[in-house]
Each structure stands twice: as C-alpha cells, then as structure tokens.
C-alpha cells in the first residue's frame, strides 16, 4: 500500500505529464496557474488515497448484489440447508479486502 507521500509523487508525475491544463473563467480559456497546478496535485493525491483506503467499500457494495438477491439466497439456503449466501459474502470479502 502506498503512502500519501508516494501518492503525491505519483500525482505530481501525472499532472506534469498532462500539462498544459486549462480552466474556463468567464468564458475565457486560461492555462492553470502555479497555484492551480499545486491544487490539482493535492486533489489527485487525495483522490488516490481515498480510492486506496476506501475503494473496497464500493467494490464490495457492487459485488454483494441487491438486498433482495441476498434474502433470496438466505431463503434457499434455509430451505436446502446450503451455504450459498455465506459463501458468496466470504468470496466478496476475499476478492475486495479491507486495507490493513
């Protein structure tokens, strides 16, 4: 797992490679100022940090499926004495681990 400093270095390299960047101000296209570039690096590094630390949450939510699907799995597990739902949840957690 990358540190915030490592992600900032990565973000800096990406912003540098993307130059020149522009913004729209009062219908005028202006190149980013030094402060704009600095803020873009901070924003990108923070976004990378958030994805690294919390991206697993969204990935798990998408992989779990709907509540209705999970309830259906639980119903049929109860009827057939199976572990489909538990196995599904364990697989989702294994595929999308929480960072340590």
C-alpha positions as CSV (number, residue, x, y, z in Angstrom):
1,X,0.0,0.0,0.0
2,X,1.4,3.4,-1.0
3,X,2.0,6.2,1.5
4,X,0.5,9.7,1.0
5,X,3.9,10.9,0.0
6,X,4.2,8.2,-2.7
7,X,0.8,9.0,-4.0
8,X,1.7,12.7,-4.1
9,X,4.8,11.9,-6.2
10,X,2.6,9.8,-8.5
11,X,0.0,12.5,-8.8
12,X,2.8,15.1,-9.5
13,X,4.1,13.0,-12.3
14,X,0.6,12.6,-13.8
15,X,-0.1,16.3,-13.6
16,X,3.3,17.2,-15.1
17,X,2.6,14.7,-18.0
18,X,-0.8,16.2,-18.6
19,X,0.5,19.8,-18.9
20,X,-0.8,22.2,-20.2
21,X,-4.1,22.1,-18.3
22,X,-6.7,24.7,-18.8
23,X,-9.7,26.1,-16.9
24,X,-12.7,28.1,-18.0
25,X,-13.2,31.5,-16.3
26,X,-15.9,33.9,-17.5
27,X,-16.0,32.2,-20.9
28,X,-12.2,32.6,-21.3
29,X,-9.9,29.6,-21.6
30,X,-6.9,30.1,-19.3
31,X,-3.9,27.8,-18.6
32,X,-3.6,26.7,-14.9
33,X,-1.6,29.0,-12.7
34,X,1.1,27.6,-10.4
35,X,-1.4,27.6,-7.6
36,X,-3.9,25.7,-9.8
37,X,-1.3,23.0,-10.6
38,X,-0.4,22.7,-7.0
39,X,-4.1,22.3,-6.0
40,X,-4.6,19.7,-8.9
41,X,-1.7,17.7,-7.5
42,X,-3.2,17.8,-4.0
43,X,-6.7,16.9,-5.2
44,X,-5.4,14.0,-7.3
45,X,-3.2,12.6,-4.5
46,X,-6.2,12.8,-2.1
47,X,-8.4,11.0,-4.6
48,X,-5.8,8.3,-5.0
49,X,-5.6,8.0,-1.2
50,X,-9.3,7.8,-0.8
51,X,-9.5,5.1,-3.5
52,X,-6.7,3.1,-1.9
53,X,-8.2,3.3,1.6
54,X,-11.9,3.1,0.8
55,X,-12.3,1.8,-2.7
56,X,-13.0,-1.7,-1.3
57,X,-16.3,-0.4,0.1
58,X,-17.8,0.5,-3.3
59,X,-16.4,-2.7,-4.8
60,X,-18.0,-4.8,-2.1
61,X,-21.3,-3.0,-2.4
62,X,-21.4,-3.7,-6.1
63,X,-20.4,-7.3,-5.7
64,X,-22.8,-8.2,-2.9
65,X,-25.8,-7.7,-5.1
66,X,-29.1,-6.4,-4.0
67,X,-30.7,-7.0,-0.6
68,X,-33.5,-8.9,-2.4
69,X,-30.9,-11.2,-4.1
70,X,-29.2,-11.8,-0.7
71,X,-32.5,-12.5,1.0
72,X,-33.4,-15.0,-1.7
73,X,-30.1,-16.7,-1.2
74,X,-30.7,-16.9,2.5
75,X,-34.2,-18.3,2.0
76,X,-33.0,-21.0,-0.3
77,X,-30.1,-21.8,2.0
78,X,-32.6,-22.3,4.8
79,X,-34.8,-24.5,2.6
80,X,-32.0,-26.6,1.2
81,X,-29.6,-26.5,4.1
82,X,-26.9,-24.9,2.0
83,X,-24.4,-22.1,2.5
84,X,-24.6,-20.2,-0.8
85,X,-25.1,-16.8,0.9
86,X,-22.3,-17.2,3.4
87,X,-20.0,-18.5,0.6
88,X,-21.0,-15.5,-1.5
89,X,-20.3,-13.0,1.2
90,X,-16.9,-14.6,2.1
91,X,-15.9,-14.5,-1.6
92,X,-16.8,-10.8,-1.9
93,X,-14.8,-10.0,1.2
94,X,-11.9,-12.1,-0.1
95,X,-11.9,-10.5,-3.5
96,X,-12.1,-7.0,-2.1
97,X,-10.0,-7.0,1.1
98,X,-10.1,-4.2,3.6
99,X,-6.7,-2.5,3.7
100,X,-4.7,-3.1,6.9
